[in-house]
Amino acid sequence: MTRTRLALAMMAAALVPIGAAAQSTSIQFQNTSTTAGPVQVPILNNSQIQFDENGNLVASCELETGTTVCKGMTTGPSTAAPTLSLSASPLTIKAGETSRLTWTTGNTPQICLPSIPGGSPALSAWTGTSTDVKLKSVGGSNQDLTFTTPGNYNLALRCWNEGGASPLRTASITVEESDVVIDPGCTIDPNLADPWYTPAGYTERVVSWSSAFNNTQFFTPTTYLHPIGSRTINDQSVSNNYIVIPFTPVAGQNYKLDWAEAQAVALVGYFAARPAHAVYVTIRKCRGDFRKENNQSSDDSLKRGCRRAGQKNNINFNTTLAASSTSTCAIEAGKQYYVNILFADPTSESPSISCETGTKCEANFQPNLN
């Protein structure tokens, strides 16, 4: 008996055994579109249906007499295979910065699956995990990705429908060493420190201003809120991370940073908001300085104006004041400071996660000039 190999795109067809003949087994490809509706394709006994290296379902079938066409498939699919384009911008960034991937599709794909070609660093923010794959919009879309580790990243995408698979498209992004300068000379008097200073069990995640605020430079006011949190650190848990954003203020300038409960921001590809119950923000020369407010302290940075908390709030800081108050944080022009963000309630004894669900959440921030 003549045999050939039959391949259909992964997940574009569901296989349902419906019986066995003496020499062959008939299987039905539920989503195979023909003018006559779903077709039945006879395959040989003992033929194993499996995935090949391209993600296709493969089986040995019986042929129409005198042809190389599988029985039942003579009409062929009525749908052309999908078309797909994928691009990234910018193609070269610094560690901690963001690049936007954009894809467009044609011929109505049923599924678009991301992948990482062999030898390229993994990026779960693009592919998801082995148990939670991040399928991409079949109608085309874009996704902002933050890269914290230098390297050459190749991110791939392929789409399927009843007519087959699109070509595998790849976007290549070069991530260089960050030029963020970290001030090594910051010290805290041990008599003033408390468990909230670089809290135990938490990892510091330094993110550049342009990466946190979607490729805008310090201190560019925007008309929309920027989601900062798990999304900012490659969609990882914030239950054991805090975020540090370096900045250097200029003379004679008043700054204001507003934040609110997380909400979808289509402009930056943030569609499913994950609010944090509590957000704690400090402005300080020291990274990870989440010490609690103390308005009677001789340490000017402990004044309420330099550390604010709440699901919705704002913090004012400027280079025009000689000292901080309960409403405004005084900073020096030309010196490096940090926006420290911790998703916890500072009225608690120790930091604890404040996400509404799970371990991933955000708040939406907006820079403004006073």
C-alpha positions as CSV (number, residue, x, y, z in Angstrom):
1,M,0.0,0.0,0.0
2,T,1.3,3.4,-0.9
3,R,1.9,5.8,2.0
4,T,2.8,9.5,2.4
5,R,3.1,11.9,5.2
6,L,0.2,14.2,6.2
7,A,1.0,17.4,8.1
8,L,-1.4,19.9,9.6
9,A,-0.5,22.9,11.7
10,M,-0.4,22.4,15.5
11,M,-3.7,23.3,17.2
12,A,-5.3,24.3,14.0
13,A,-6.9,20.9,13.9
14,A,-8.3,18.6,16.6
15,L,-7.9,14.8,16.1
16,V,-10.8,12.6,17.1
17,P,-10.6,8.8,16.5
18,I,-13.9,7.5,15.1
19,G,-13.3,3.8,14.3
20,A,-11.0,1.3,12.7
21,A,-11.1,-0.6,9.4
22,A,-9.2,-3.8,8.6
23,Q,-6.2,-1.9,7.1
24,S,-6.6,1.7,8.2
25,T,-8.0,3.9,10.9
26,S,-10.1,6.9,10.0
27,I,-9.6,10.2,11.9
28,Q,-11.5,13.4,11.6
29,F,-9.7,16.7,11.4
30,Q,-12.4,18.9,13.0
31,N,-11.3,22.3,11.8
32,T,-10.2,21.4,8.2
33,S,-12.3,23.6,6.0
34,T,-13.5,22.3,2.6
35,T,-16.5,23.1,0.4
36,A,-18.1,19.9,1.7
37,G,-17.4,20.6,5.4
38,P,-15.1,18.6,7.7
39,V,-13.3,15.7,6.0
40,Q,-12.3,12.2,7.2
41,V,-8.7,11.2,6.4
42,P,-7.9,7.5,6.5
43,I,-4.5,6.7,8.0
44,L,-2.5,3.5,8.1
45,N,-2.8,1.1,11.0
46,N,0.0,1.6,13.6
47,S,0.8,5.0,12.1
48,Q,1.8,7.3,15.0
49,I,0.4,10.8,15.0
50,Q,3.0,13.1,16.4
51,F,4.5,16.6,16.3
52,D,7.4,17.3,14.0
53,E,10.2,19.9,14.6
54,N,8.0,22.7,13.2
55,G,5.1,22.0,15.5
56,N,3.0,20.2,12.8
57,L,0.9,17.1,13.4
58,V,2.2,14.3,11.2
59,A,0.6,11.0,10.2
60,S,0.9,8.4,7.4
61,C,-2.3,8.4,5.2
62,E,-3.8,6.4,2.3
63,L,-3.6,7.9,-1.1
64,E,-6.1,8.4,-3.8
65,T,-5.4,6.0,-6.6
66,G,-2.7,7.2,-9.0
67,T,-2.1,10.4,-7.0
68,T,0.0,11.8,-4.1
69,V,-3.1,13.2,-2.4
70,C,-4.4,11.8,0.9
71,K,-7.9,10.2,0.6
72,G,-10.6,12.6,1.7
73,M,-8.4,15.7,1.1
74,T,-8.8,16.0,-2.6
75,T,-10.6,19.3,-2.2
76,G,-7.9,20.8,0.0
77,P,-8.3,23.6,2.4
78,S,-10.3,26.6,1.3
79,T,-8.2,29.0,3.4
80,A,-4.8,30.2,2.5
81,A,-2.1,30.0,5.1
82,P,-1.6,33.1,7.3
83,T,0.7,35.9,6.4
84,L,2.8,37.4,9.2
85,S,5.3,40.3,9.7
86,L,7.2,41.0,12.9
87,S,9.5,44.0,13.8
88,A,11.1,45.6,16.8
89,S,11.9,49.2,17.6
90,P,14.4,50.2,18.7
91,L,16.7,47.3,17.6
92,T,19.5,48.4,20.0
93,I,18.9,49.4,23.6
94,K,20.6,49.6,27.0
95,A,20.0,47.0,29.7
96,G,16.9,48.1,31.6
97,E,15.3,49.8,28.6
98,T,12.3,48.8,26.5
99,S,11.8,47.7,22.9
100,R,8.4,47.4,21.2
101,L,7.6,44.3,19.1
102,T,4.9,44.8,16.5
103,W,3.3,42.1,14.4
104,T,0.6,42.2,11.7
105,T,-1.2,39.2,10.2
106,G,-3.3,38.3,7.2
107,N,-5.6,35.4,6.1
108,T,-7.2,35.1,9.5
109,P,-4.9,33.1,11.7
110,Q,-6.4,30.9,14.4
111,I,-3.4,30.9,16.7
112,C,-0.1,32.8,16.9
113,L,2.6,31.2,19.0
114,P,5.8,33.0,20.3
115,S,9.1,31.2,20.7
116,I,12.8,31.7,21.3
117,P,15.1,30.2,18.6
118,G,17.8,28.0,19.9
119,G,20.9,29.7,21.4
120,S,19.0,32.9,22.2
121,P,18.5,34.0,25.8
122,A,15.1,33.1,27.2
123,L,12.5,35.9,27.8
124,S,9.4,34.7,29.6
125,A,7.8,38.1,29.1
126,W,7.6,37.1,25.4
127,T,7.0,33.4,25.5
128,G,5.4,32.9,28.9
129,T,6.3,29.7,30.8
130,S,6.0,26.0,30.0
131,T,2.6,25.9,31.7
132,D,1.3,29.4,30.7
133,V,2.3,30.2,27.1
134,K,1.7,33.9,26.1
135,L,-0.3,33.4,22.9
136,K,-0.3,36.5,20.8
137,S,-3.2,38.4,19.2
138,V,-4.1,36.8,15.9
139,G,-5.2,40.1,14.5
140,G,-1.8,41.7,15.1
141,S,-0.7,44.0,18.0
142,N,2.4,45.2,19.8
143,Q,4.1,44.4,23.1
144,D,6.6,46.4,25.0
145,L,9.4,44.3,26.5
146,T,12.0,45.4,29.0
147,F,15.5,43.7,28.8
148,T,17.5,43.7,32.0
149,T,20.4,41.6,30.9
150,P,22.8,42.5,28.0
151,G,22.9,40.1,25.1
152,N,21.5,39.4,21.6
153,Y,17.8,38.4,21.7
154,N,16.0,36.7,18.9
155,L,12.2,36.6,19.4
156,A,10.2,34.5,17.0
157,L,6.5,34.2,16.1
158,R,4.5,31.9,13.8
159,C,0.7,31.8,13.1
160,W,-1.5,28.9,11.9
161,N,-5.0,28.5,10.4
162,E,-6.7,25.7,8.5
163,G,-4.6,26.4,5.4
164,G,-1.3,25.9,7.2
165,A,1.4,27.9,8.9
166,S,3.0,31.2,8.2
167,P,6.7,31.5,7.8
168,L,8.6,31.8,11.1
169,R,9.3,35.5,11.7
170,T,12.1,36.7,14.0
171,A,13.0,40.1,15.5
172,S,16.5,40.6,16.7
173,I,17.3,43.0,19.5
174,T,20.8,43.9,20.8
175,V,20.9,44.8,24.5
176,E,24.0,46.7,25.6
177,E,25.4,47.3,29.1
178,S,23.4,49.9,30.9
179,D,24.9,53.4,31.3
180,V,22.9,54.0,34.5
181,V,25.4,55.4,37.1
182,I,24.9,54.0,40.6
183,D,26.2,56.2,43.4
184,P,28.4,54.0,45.6
185,G,28.9,56.5,48.4
186,C,25.4,56.5,50.0
187,T,25.4,55.5,53.6
188,I,22.8,55.4,56.4
189,D,23.6,56.0,60.0
190,P,22.9,52.6,61.6
191,N,21.2,54.3,64.5
192,L,18.5,55.6,62.1
193,A,18.1,52.5,60.0
194,D,15.2,50.1,60.4
195,P,14.0,46.9,58.8
196,W,12.5,48.9,56.0
197,Y,16.0,50.0,54.7
198,T,16.9,47.6,51.9
199,P,14.4,45.2,53.4
200,A,15.5,41.6,54.0
201,G,14.2,39.0,51.5
202,Y,13.7,41.6,48.7
203,T,15.9,42.0,45.6
204,E,16.7,45.4,44.3
205,R,15.8,46.0,40.6
206,V,17.3,49.1,39.0
207,V,15.4,50.3,36.0
208,S,16.3,53.4,33.9
209,W,13.9,56.3,33.8
210,S,13.3,55.9,30.0
211,S,12.5,52.2,30.5
212,A,10.1,52.8,33.3
213,F,8.4,55.6,31.5
214,N,8.1,54.0,28.0
215,N,11.2,55.5,26.3
216,T,10.6,59.1,27.6
217,Q,13.5,61.0,29.0
218,F,13.7,62.5,32.6
219,F,11.5,64.5,33.4
220,T,9.1,64.5,30.5
221,P,5.4,65.1,31.5
222,T,3.0,62.8,29.8
223,T,-0.7,62.7,29.2
224,Y,-1.1,59.1,30.2
225,L,-0.2,56.9,33.2
226,H,2.7,54.4,32.9
227,P,2.2,51.0,34.5
228,I,5.2,50.3,36.8
229,G,5.5,47.1,38.8
230,S,5.8,43.4,37.7
231,R,5.5,44.5,34.1
232,T,8.6,46.7,34.5
233,I,10.8,43.8,35.6
234,N,9.9,41.2,32.9
235,D,6.6,40.3,34.5
236,Q,8.1,38.8,37.6
237,S,6.7,38.8,41.1
238,V,6.9,42.0,43.2
239,S,6.5,40.1,46.4
240,N,10.3,39.8,46.6
241,N,11.4,42.7,44.5
242,Y,11.5,46.5,44.8
243,I,12.1,48.9,42.0
244,V,14.7,51.7,41.9
245,I,14.7,54.4,39.2
246,P,17.8,56.7,39.1
247,F,17.4,60.4,38.1
248,T,19.4,63.6,38.3
249,P,17.4,66.8,38.9
250,V,18.2,70.2,37.4
251,A,18.3,73.6,39.2
252,G,15.1,75.6,39.8
253,Q,12.7,72.8,39.0
254,N,9.7,71.5,40.8
255,Y,8.7,67.9,40.1
256,K,5.6,66.0,40.9
257,L,5.0,62.2,40.5
258,D,1.4,61.1,40.6
259,W,0.2,57.5,40.9
260,A,-3.1,55.8,40.8
261,E,-4.7,52.3,40.9
262,A,-3.5,50.3,37.9
263,Q,-5.7,50.6,34.8
264,A,-5.4,49.4,31.2
265,V,-3.2,51.7,29.0
266,A,-3.7,50.5,25.4
267,L,-1.1,53.1,24.2
268,V,1.7,51.0,25.8
269,G,0.1,47.6,25.3
270,Y,-1.1,47.2,28.9
271,F,-4.5,45.7,28.5
272,A,-5.1,43.6,31.7
273,A,-4.6,45.8,34.8
274,R,-3.3,44.2,38.0
275,P,-3.8,46.7,40.8
276,A,-1.7,46.8,44.0
277,H,-3.5,47.5,47.2
278,A,-0.6,49.5,48.6
279,V,2.2,51.5,47.0
280,Y,5.1,53.0,48.9
281,V,7.3,55.6,47.2
282,T,10.4,57.4,48.5
283,I,12.8,60.0,47.0
284,R,16.3,59.5,48.4
285,K,20.0,59.5,47.5
286,C,20.1,55.9,48.9
287,R,18.7,53.0,46.9
288,G,16.1,50.9,48.7
289,D,15.6,53.5,51.5
290,F,12.1,52.6,52.7
291,R,12.5,53.7,56.3
292,K,9.3,54.9,57.8
293,E,8.2,58.5,58.0
294,N,9.6,60.4,61.0
295,N,8.8,64.2,60.9
296,Q,10.7,64.8,64.2
297,S,13.9,63.2,62.9
298,S,17.1,65.2,62.3
299,D,17.4,63.3,59.0
300,D,15.7,65.6,56.5
301,S,14.9,62.7,54.1
302,L,12.6,61.1,56.7
303,K,10.1,63.9,56.4
304,R,6.7,63.0,55.0
305,G,7.4,65.0,51.9
306,C,10.1,62.5,50.8
307,R,8.1,59.3,51.4
308,R,4.5,58.7,50.5
309,A,2.2,55.7,50.5
310,G,-1.3,54.7,49.2
311,Q,-3.0,53.1,46.3
312,K,-3.4,56.6,44.9
313,N,-1.1,59.5,45.9
314,N,1.6,61.8,44.7
315,I,5.1,63.0,45.8
316,N,6.5,66.5,45.3
317,F,10.3,67.1,45.1
318,N,12.2,70.1,43.9
319,T,15.5,71.9,43.9
320,T,14.2,75.3,45.1
321,L,13.8,74.4,48.8
322,A,16.5,74.5,51.5
323,A,14.8,71.7,53.6
324,S,12.1,69.1,53.3
325,S,8.7,69.5,54.9
326,T,5.6,67.3,55.4
327,S,4.4,68.2,51.9
328,T,7.6,68.6,49.7
329,C,11.0,66.8,49.5
330,A,14.0,69.0,49.0
331,I,16.7,67.7,46.6
332,E,19.9,69.1,45.2
333,A,20.4,69.9,41.6
334,G,23.1,67.8,39.8
335,K,23.1,65.0,42.4
336,Q,21.9,61.5,41.8
337,Y,18.6,60.5,43.5
338,Y,16.4,57.5,43.3
339,V,12.6,56.9,43.0
340,N,12.3,53.8,45.3
341,I,9.0,51.8,44.8
342,L,7.8,49.0,47.1
343,F,4.4,47.4,46.8
344,A,3.8,47.2,50.5
345,D,2.0,49.1,53.3
346,P,4.6,51.0,55.5
347,T,2.2,51.0,58.5
348,S,2.8,47.2,58.8
349,E,5.6,45.8,60.9
350,S,7.5,44.5,57.9
351,P,7.0,44.6,54.1
352,S,4.4,42.2,52.7
353,I,2.9,41.8,49.2
354,S,0.0,44.0,48.4
355,C,-1.3,42.7,45.0
356,E,-5.0,42.2,44.6
357,T,-4.4,38.7,43.1
358,G,-1.3,36.6,42.9
359,T,2.2,38.0,43.1
360,K,2.2,40.3,40.1
361,C,0.8,43.8,40.2
362,E,1.4,47.4,39.1
363,A,0.5,51.0,39.9
364,N,0.1,53.6,37.1
365,F,2.6,56.6,37.4
366,Q,2.6,59.9,35.7
367,P,5.4,62.6,35.8
368,N,4.3,66.2,36.0
369,L,6.1,69.5,36.4
370,N,4.7,71.9,39.1
